[in-house]
């Protein structure tokens, strides 16, 4: 009896497989890309605000991201870094622009 149940389950699963089309896969890929873009923008905005606050209160540009933690950022960003002039730039390998 269990074997027959498993056979029905396998048959039902095989019947549902074609329902996931290439269009669905493309839509899912675009959604993931959009979410990644939003995260990059959010991290950049947070980092830029932290740098602006640092400059306002310290009267100089931060030398590194470490200068911003913990007073201006809760934790270092995985997606953004600072260049030598204190400008916010995408971290190497982050996929952000």
Buried (B, 14 or more C-beta within 10 A) or exposed (E): EEEEEEEEEEEEEEEEEEEEEEEEEEEEEEEEEEEBEEBBEEBBEBBEEBBEBBEEEEEEBBEEBEBBBEEBBEEBBEBBBBEEEBEBBBBEEBEBE
